[in-house]
Amino acid sequence: MRAPLLRTTIAAALALAAPAAIAGLAPPASMQECNTRCQVAQTECQIRCDGDAACARKCHDQARACVGRCTADGGGD
């Protein structure tokens, strides 16, 4: 009985944290990994938008900025 509640709690916490993750994503070791993290964050953001077009556009814009940061610094430190 506790496992479904734990999964739900973790999913809710991740859903709340994703917008901040898109906006301030620290670049990981490689550009590909960085871009993948941006795409995952965008997908999670759009799921939370639940069909709201303005919200989805904001997710898209944030993801493009995230990818731009990955590209600008080569995806690494």
C-alpha positions in Angstrom: 0.0 0.0 0.0 2.8 2.5 0.7 4.6 2.0 -2.6 1.9 3.6 -4.8 1.7 6.6 -2.4 5.5 7.0 -2.4 5.5 6.9 -6.3 2.7 9.5 -6.4 4.6 11.7 -3.9 7.8 11.5 -5.9 6.0 12.2 -9.2 4.3 15.2 -7.7 7.6 16.5 -6.4 9.3 16.1 -9.8 6.4 17.8 -11.5 6.8 20.8 -9.3 10.5 21.0 -9.7 10.7 20.7 -13.5 9.9 24.3 -14.4 12.8 25.4 -12.3 15.0 22.7 -13.8 14.3 24.0 -17.3 15.0 27.6 -16.4 18.2 26.9 -14.5 19.5 23.6 -15.8 23.2 23.2 -15.0 25.0 21.7 -17.9 26.1 18.0 -17.4 29.2 16.4 -18.8 28.3 16.3 -22.5 26.2 18.4 -24.9 24.1 15.4 -25.8 23.3 14.7 -22.2 22.5 18.3 -21.6 20.2 18.5 -24.6 18.5 15.3 -23.5 17.8 16.7 -20.1 16.3 19.8 -21.7 14.0 17.7 -23.8 12.9 15.6 -20.9 12.2 18.7 -18.9 10.2 20.1 -21.8 8.1 17.0 -22.1 7.3 16.9 -18.4 6.4 20.6 -18.5 4.1 20.1 -21.5 2.4 17.2 -19.8 1.6 19.4 -16.8 0.2 22.0 -19.2 -2.7 19.6 -19.9 -3.5 21.1 -23.4 -3.0 24.8 -22.5 -1.4 26.2 -25.6 0.2 29.3 -23.9 1.7 27.0 -21.2 3.1 24.6 -23.9 4.6 27.6 -25.8 6.4 28.7 -22.6 7.7 25.1 -22.1 9.0 25.2 -25.7 10.7 28.6 -25.2 12.3 27.5 -22.0 13.6 24.3 -23.6 15.0 26.2 -26.5 16.9 28.5 -24.1 18.1 25.4 -22.2 19.4 23.8 -25.4 21.0 27.2 -26.3 22.9 27.1 -23.0 24.0 23.6 -23.7 25.3 24.6 -27.1 27.0 27.8 -25.9 29.2 26.1 -23.4 29.6 22.7 -25.2 27.5 21.0 -22.6 30.2 20.7 -20.1 32.0 22.5 -17.4 
